[in-house]
Amino acid sequence: MSAYTFRSSRPDHWVSPRPTRDPARLAAIHGPLQPMENAPGLLGRLLGRR
């Protein structure tokens, strides 16, 4: 084992509480939910088909 220790005034990110996930804020950032079954494949997206 090492005799060196690391000290920081900043708390570790794994012990800090995560911010709440507000559904309205997530929708504003990422847009509305879209169904996956109608999503076009790579070729469809490249050709502009829906």
PyMOL Python script that loads the backbone (N, CA, C, O; Angstrom):
from pymol import cmd

cmd.read_pdbstr("""\
ATOM      1  N   MET A   1       0.832  -1.172   0.000  1.00  0.00           N
ATOM      2  CA  MET A   1       0.000   0.000   0.000  1.00  0.00           C
ATOM      3  C   MET A   1       0.883   1.243   0.000  1.00  0.00           C
ATOM      4  O   MET A   1       2.047   1.210   0.399  1.00  0.00           O
ATOM      5  N   SER A   2       0.293   2.324  -0.456  1.00  0.00           N
ATOM      6  CA  SER A   2       1.036   3.564  -0.553  1.00  0.00           C
ATOM      7  C   SER A   2       0.812   4.418   0.694  1.00  0.00           C
ATOM      8  O   SER A   2      -0.259   4.382   1.299  1.00  0.00           O
ATOM      9  N   ALA A   3       1.814   5.172   1.062  1.00  0.00           N
ATOM     10  CA  ALA A   3       1.704   6.050   2.216  1.00  0.00           C
ATOM     11  C   ALA A   3       1.131   7.413   1.828  1.00  0.00           C
ATOM     12  O   ALA A   3       0.811   8.224   2.697  1.00  0.00           O
ATOM     13  N   TYR A   4       1.000   7.664   0.518  1.00  0.00           N
ATOM     14  CA  TYR A   4       0.502   8.952   0.060  1.00  0.00           C
ATOM     15  C   TYR A   4      -1.021   8.997   0.122  1.00  0.00           C
ATOM     16  O   TYR A   4      -1.699   8.010  -0.163  1.00  0.00           O
ATOM     17  N   THR A   5      -1.542  10.159   0.499  1.00  0.00           N
ATOM     18  CA  THR A   5      -2.985  10.360   0.508  1.00  0.00           C
ATOM     19  C   THR A   5      -3.323  11.561  -0.362  1.00  0.00           C
ATOM     20  O   THR A   5      -2.515  12.474  -0.527  1.00  0.00           O
ATOM     21  N   PHE A   6      -4.510  11.545  -0.906  1.00  0.00           N
ATOM     22  CA  PHE A   6      -4.979  12.635  -1.758  1.00  0.00           C
ATOM     23  C   PHE A   6      -6.108  13.347  -1.041  1.00  0.00           C
ATOM     24  O   PHE A   6      -7.092  12.724  -0.643  1.00  0.00           O
ATOM     25  N   ARG A   7      -5.967  14.647  -0.876  1.00  0.00           N
ATOM     26  CA  ARG A   7      -7.002  15.433  -0.213  1.00  0.00           C
ATOM     27  C   ARG A   7      -7.483  16.521  -1.161  1.00  0.00           C
ATOM     28  O   ARG A   7      -6.696  17.163  -1.856  1.00  0.00           O
ATOM     29  N   SER A   8      -8.787  16.707  -1.169  1.00  0.00           N
ATOM     30  CA  SER A   8      -9.381  17.726  -2.020  1.00  0.00           C
ATOM     31  C   SER A   8     -10.555  18.343  -1.291  1.00  0.00           C
ATOM     32  O   SER A   8     -11.224  17.668  -0.508  1.00  0.00           O
ATOM     33  N   SER A   9     -10.813  19.610  -1.537  1.00  0.00           N
ATOM     34  CA  SER A   9     -11.954  20.259  -0.906  1.00  0.00           C
ATOM     35  C   SER A   9     -13.245  19.964  -1.678  1.00  0.00           C
ATOM     36  O   SER A   9     -14.345  20.196  -1.177  1.00  0.00           O
ATOM     37  N   ARG A  10     -13.096  19.455  -2.890  1.00  0.00           N
ATOM     38  CA  ARG A  10     -14.267  19.149  -3.715  1.00  0.00           C
ATOM     39  C   ARG A  10     -14.777  17.745  -3.376  1.00  0.00           C
ATOM     40  O   ARG A  10     -13.975  16.814  -3.297  1.00  0.00           O
ATOM     41  N   PRO A  11     -16.088  17.568  -3.174  1.00  0.00           N
ATOM     42  CA  PRO A  11     -16.589  16.236  -2.861  1.00  0.00           C
ATOM     43  C   PRO A  11     -16.519  15.314  -4.085  1.00  0.00           C
ATOM     44  O   PRO A  11     -16.541  15.769  -5.228  1.00  0.00           O
ATOM     45  N   ASP A  12     -16.436  14.040  -3.818  1.00  0.00           N
ATOM     46  CA  ASP A  12     -16.387  13.061  -4.899  1.00  0.00           C
ATOM     47  C   ASP A  12     -17.710  13.032  -5.632  1.00  0.00           C
ATOM     48  O   ASP A  12     -18.762  13.214  -5.020  1.00  0.00           O
ATOM     49  N   HIS A  13     -17.672  12.803  -6.944  1.00  0.00           N
ATOM     50  CA  HIS A  13     -18.903  12.823  -7.723  1.00  0.00           C
ATOM     51  C   HIS A  13     -19.788  11.619  -7.420  1.00  0.00           C
ATOM     52  O   HIS A  13     -20.996  11.684  -7.649  1.00  0.00           O
ATOM     53  N   TRP A  14     -19.228  10.523  -6.914  1.00  0.00           N
ATOM     54  CA  TRP A  14     -20.054   9.342  -6.650  1.00  0.00           C
ATOM     55  C   TRP A  14     -20.784   9.422  -5.311  1.00  0.00           C
ATOM     56  O   TRP A  14     -21.669   8.606  -5.051  1.00  0.00           O
ATOM     57  N   VAL A  15     -20.440  10.374  -4.464  1.00  0.00           N
ATOM     58  CA  VAL A  15     -21.166  10.533  -3.203  1.00  0.00           C
ATOM     59  C   VAL A  15     -22.085  11.744  -3.226  1.00  0.00           C
ATOM     60  O   VAL A  15     -22.915  11.901  -2.331  1.00  0.00           O
ATOM     61  N   SER A  16     -21.953  12.602  -4.229  1.00  0.00           N
ATOM     62  CA  SER A  16     -22.819  13.769  -4.336  1.00  0.00           C
ATOM     63  C   SER A  16     -24.186  13.343  -4.852  1.00  0.00           C
ATOM     64  O   SER A  16     -24.262  12.478  -5.725  1.00  0.00           O
ATOM     65  N   PRO A  17     -25.251  13.916  -4.346  1.00  0.00           N
ATOM     66  CA  PRO A  17     -26.565  13.552  -4.859  1.00  0.00           C
ATOM     67  C   PRO A  17     -26.761  14.036  -6.292  1.00  0.00           C
ATOM     68  O   PRO A  17     -26.292  15.111  -6.665  1.00  0.00           O
ATOM     69  N   ARG A  18     -27.453  13.239  -7.082  1.00  0.00           N
ATOM     70  CA  ARG A  18     -27.718  13.616  -8.461  1.00  0.00           C
ATOM     71  C   ARG A  18     -28.874  14.607  -8.516  1.00  0.00           C
ATOM     72  O   ARG A  18     -29.779  14.534  -7.684  1.00  0.00           O
ATOM     73  N   PRO A  19     -28.866  15.524  -9.467  1.00  0.00           N
ATOM     74  CA  PRO A  19     -29.986  16.460  -9.582  1.00  0.00           C
ATOM     75  C   PRO A  19     -31.252  15.719  -9.999  1.00  0.00           C
ATOM     76  O   PRO A  19     -31.188  14.666 -10.634  1.00  0.00           O
ATOM     77  N   THR A  20     -32.390  16.275  -9.639  1.00  0.00           N
ATOM     78  CA  THR A  20     -33.654  15.637  -9.994  1.00  0.00           C
ATOM     79  C   THR A  20     -33.872  15.740 -11.496  1.00  0.00           C
ATOM     80  O   THR A  20     -33.439  16.697 -12.138  1.00  0.00           O
ATOM     81  N   ARG A  21     -34.535  14.758 -12.032  1.00  0.00           N
ATOM     82  CA  ARG A  21     -34.800  14.731 -13.459  1.00  0.00           C
ATOM     83  C   ARG A  21     -36.237  15.168 -13.700  1.00  0.00           C
ATOM     84  O   ARG A  21     -37.168  14.372 -13.581  1.00  0.00           O
ATOM     85  N   ASP A  22     -36.404  16.425 -14.036  1.00  0.00           N
ATOM     86  CA  ASP A  22     -37.721  16.976 -14.297  1.00  0.00           C
ATOM     87  C   ASP A  22     -38.135  16.594 -15.720  1.00  0.00           C
ATOM     88  O   ASP A  22     -37.415  16.919 -16.664  1.00  0.00           O
ATOM     89  N   PRO A  23     -39.279  15.911 -15.906  1.00  0.00           N
ATOM     90  CA  PRO A  23     -39.687  15.502 -17.254  1.00  0.00           C
ATOM     91  C   PRO A  23     -39.871  16.675 -18.220  1.00  0.00           C
ATOM     92  O   PRO A  23     -39.562  16.547 -19.405  1.00  0.00           O
ATOM     93  N   ALA A  24     -40.369  17.810 -17.732  1.00  0.00           N
ATOM     94  CA  ALA A  24     -40.550  18.961 -18.615  1.00  0.00           C
ATOM     95  C   ALA A  24     -39.203  19.507 -19.082  1.00  0.00           C
ATOM     96  O   ALA A  24     -39.067  19.935 -20.228  1.00  0.00           O
ATOM     97  N   ARG A  25     -38.219  19.493 -18.203  1.00  0.00           N
ATOM     98  CA  ARG A  25     -36.885  19.984 -18.583  1.00  0.00           C
ATOM     99  C   ARG A  25     -36.229  19.043 -19.581  1.00  0.00           C
ATOM    100  O   ARG A  25     -35.591  19.493 -20.534  1.00  0.00           O
ATOM    101  N   LEU A  26     -36.382  17.728 -19.366  1.00  0.00           N
ATOM    102  CA  LEU A  26     -35.814  16.767 -20.303  1.00  0.00           C
ATOM    103  C   LEU A  26     -36.478  16.884 -21.668  1.00  0.00           C
ATOM    104  O   LEU A  26     -35.803  16.782 -22.693  1.00  0.00           O
ATOM    105  N   ALA A  27     -37.796  17.097 -21.695  1.00  0.00           N
ATOM    106  CA  ALA A  27     -38.495  17.255 -22.969  1.00  0.00           C
ATOM    107  C   ALA A  27     -38.040  18.524 -23.680  1.00  0.00           C
ATOM    108  O   ALA A  27     -37.950  18.543 -24.907  1.00  0.00           O
ATOM    109  N   ALA A  28     -37.754  19.577 -22.934  1.00  0.00           N
ATOM    110  CA  ALA A  28     -37.286  20.813 -23.552  1.00  0.00           C
ATOM    111  C   ALA A  28     -35.882  20.650 -24.135  1.00  0.00           C
ATOM    112  O   ALA A  28     -35.548  21.262 -25.150  1.00  0.00           O
ATOM    113  N   ILE A  29     -35.077  19.833 -23.494  1.00  0.00           N
ATOM    114  CA  ILE A  29     -33.702  19.637 -23.967  1.00  0.00           C
ATOM    115  C   ILE A  29     -33.656  18.672 -25.142  1.00  0.00           C
ATOM    116  O   ILE A  29     -33.030  18.968 -26.160  1.00  0.00           O
ATOM    117  N   HIS A  30     -34.320  17.509 -25.014  1.00  0.00           N
ATOM    118  CA  HIS A  30     -34.190  16.424 -25.982  1.00  0.00           C
ATOM    119  C   HIS A  30     -35.347  16.336 -26.966  1.00  0.00           C
ATOM    120  O   HIS A  30     -35.265  15.570 -27.926  1.00  0.00           O
ATOM    121  N   GLY A  31     -36.415  17.088 -26.764  1.00  0.00           N
ATOM    122  CA  GLY A  31     -37.560  17.005 -27.655  1.00  0.00           C
ATOM    123  C   GLY A  31     -38.542  15.954 -27.169  1.00  0.00           C
ATOM    124  O   GLY A  31     -38.285  15.271 -26.178  1.00  0.00           O
ATOM    125  N   PRO A  32     -39.667  15.823 -27.862  1.00  0.00           N
ATOM    126  CA  PRO A  32     -40.686  14.862 -27.435  1.00  0.00           C
ATOM    127  C   PRO A  32     -40.233  13.418 -27.672  1.00  0.00           C
ATOM    128  O   PRO A  32     -39.350  13.154 -28.488  1.00  0.00           O
ATOM    129  N   LEU A  33     -40.853  12.502 -26.945  1.00  0.00           N
ATOM    130  CA  LEU A  33     -40.567  11.085 -27.132  1.00  0.00           C
ATOM    131  C   LEU A  33     -41.082  10.635 -28.486  1.00  0.00           C
ATOM    132  O   LEU A  33     -42.149  11.062 -28.927  1.00  0.00           O
ATOM    133  N   GLN A  34     -40.326   9.774 -29.140  1.00  0.00           N
ATOM    134  CA  GLN A  34     -40.728   9.264 -30.440  1.00  0.00           C
ATOM    135  C   GLN A  34     -40.731   7.745 -30.394  1.00  0.00           C
ATOM    136  O   GLN A  34     -39.840   7.143 -29.796  1.00  0.00           O
ATOM    137  N   PRO A  35     -41.721   7.118 -31.016  1.00  0.00           N
ATOM    138  CA  PRO A  35     -41.772   5.660 -30.993  1.00  0.00           C
ATOM    139  C   PRO A  35     -40.620   5.058 -31.795  1.00  0.00           C
ATOM    140  O   PRO A  35     -40.193   5.618 -32.805  1.00  0.00           O
ATOM    141  N   MET A  36     -40.125   3.916 -31.333  1.00  0.00           N
ATOM    142  CA  MET A  36     -39.000   3.277 -32.005  1.00  0.00           C
ATOM    143  C   MET A  36     -39.435   2.379 -33.164  1.00  0.00           C
ATOM    144  O   MET A  36     -38.649   2.147 -34.082  1.00  0.00           O
ATOM    145  N   GLU A  37     -40.668   1.868 -33.141  1.00  0.00           N
ATOM    146  CA  GLU A  37     -41.065   0.904 -34.165  1.00  0.00           C
ATOM    147  C   GLU A  37     -41.185   1.544 -35.545  1.00  0.00           C
ATOM    148  O   GLU A  37     -41.103   0.840 -36.552  1.00  0.00           O
ATOM    149  N   ASN A  38     -41.379   2.870 -35.617  1.00  0.00           N
ATOM    150  CA  ASN A  38     -41.502   3.544 -36.901  1.00  0.00           C
ATOM    151  C   ASN A  38     -40.228   4.259 -37.309  1.00  0.00           C
ATOM    152  O   ASN A  38     -40.219   4.992 -38.298  1.00  0.00           O
ATOM    153  N   ALA A  39     -39.165   4.059 -36.568  1.00  0.00           N
ATOM    154  CA  ALA A  39     -37.917   4.754 -36.874  1.00  0.00           C
ATOM    155  C   ALA A  39     -37.282   4.158 -38.128  1.00  0.00           C
ATOM    156  O   ALA A  39     -37.136   2.940 -38.218  1.00  0.00           O
ATOM    157  N   PRO A  40     -36.900   4.998 -39.103  1.00  0.00           N
ATOM    158  CA  PRO A  40     -36.250   4.475 -40.308  1.00  0.00           C
ATOM    159  C   PRO A  40     -34.831   4.011 -40.000  1.00  0.00           C
ATOM    160  O   PRO A  40     -34.195   4.493 -39.062  1.00  0.00           O
ATOM    161  N   GLY A  41     -34.356   3.086 -40.788  1.00  0.00           N
ATOM    162  CA  GLY A  41     -32.993   2.599 -40.639  1.00  0.00           C
ATOM    163  C   GLY A  41     -31.989   3.601 -41.188  1.00  0.00           C
ATOM    164  O   GLY A  41     -32.351   4.709 -41.581  1.00  0.00           O
ATOM    165  N   LEU A  42     -30.757   3.208 -41.208  1.00  0.00           N
ATOM    166  CA  LEU A  42     -29.691   4.098 -41.681  1.00  0.00           C
ATOM    167  C   LEU A  42     -29.900   4.482 -43.140  1.00  0.00           C
ATOM    168  O   LEU A  42     -29.758   5.650 -43.502  1.00  0.00           O
ATOM    169  N   LEU A  43     -30.235   3.511 -43.974  1.00  0.00           N
ATOM    170  CA  LEU A  43     -30.438   3.804 -45.387  1.00  0.00           C
ATOM    171  C   LEU A  43     -31.640   4.716 -45.596  1.00  0.00           C
ATOM    172  O   LEU A  43     -31.602   5.608 -46.444  1.00  0.00           O
ATOM    173  N   GLY A  44     -32.695   4.503 -44.836  1.00  0.00           N
ATOM    174  CA  GLY A  44     -33.877   5.358 -44.932  1.00  0.00           C
ATOM    175  C   GLY A  44     -33.589   6.779 -44.509  1.00  0.00           C
ATOM    176  O   GLY A  44     -34.096   7.730 -45.104  1.00  0.00           O
ATOM    177  N   ARG A  45     -32.769   6.925 -43.472  1.00  0.00           N
ATOM    178  CA  ARG A  45     -32.403   8.276 -43.046  1.00  0.00           C
ATOM    179  C   ARG A  45     -31.530   8.974 -44.064  1.00  0.00           C
ATOM    180  O   ARG A  45     -31.673  10.177 -44.284  1.00  0.00           O
ATOM    181  N   LEU A  46     -30.619   8.229 -44.697  1.00  0.00           N
ATOM    182  CA  LEU A  46     -29.749   8.830 -45.698  1.00  0.00           C
ATOM    183  C   LEU A  46     -30.531   9.269 -46.938  1.00  0.00           C
ATOM    184  O   LEU A  46     -30.207  10.283 -47.556  1.00  0.00           O
ATOM    185  N   LEU A  47     -31.563   8.499 -47.298  1.00  0.00           N
ATOM    186  CA  LEU A  47     -32.356   8.822 -48.478  1.00  0.00           C
ATOM    187  C   LEU A  47     -33.503   9.772 -48.158  1.00  0.00           C
ATOM    188  O   LEU A  47     -34.204  10.212 -49.069  1.00  0.00           O
ATOM    189  N   GLY A  48     -33.708  10.097 -46.883  1.00  0.00           N
ATOM    190  CA  GLY A  48     -34.734  11.045 -46.499  1.00  0.00           C
ATOM    191  C   GLY A  48     -36.123  10.452 -46.410  1.00  0.00           C
ATOM    192  O   GLY A  48     -37.107  11.192 -46.410  1.00  0.00           O
ATOM    193  N   ARG A  49     -36.230   9.137 -46.333  1.00  0.00           N
ATOM    194  CA  ARG A  49     -37.547   8.497 -46.237  1.00  0.00           C
ATOM    195  C   ARG A  49     -37.990   8.436 -44.794  1.00  0.00           C
ATOM    196  O   ARG A  49     -37.167   8.382 -43.880  1.00  0.00           O
ATOM    197  N   ARG A  50     -39.296   8.443 -44.594  1.00  0.00           N
ATOM    198  CA  ARG A  50     -39.840   8.338 -43.247  1.00  0.00           C
ATOM    199  C   ARG A  50     -40.596   7.086 -43.113  1.00  0.00           C
ATOM    200  O   ARG A  50     -41.140   6.804 -42.045  1.00  0.00           O
TER     201      ARG A  50
END
""", "prot")
cmd.dss("prot")
cmd.show_as("cartoon", "prot")
cmd.util.cbc("prot")
cmd.orient("prot")
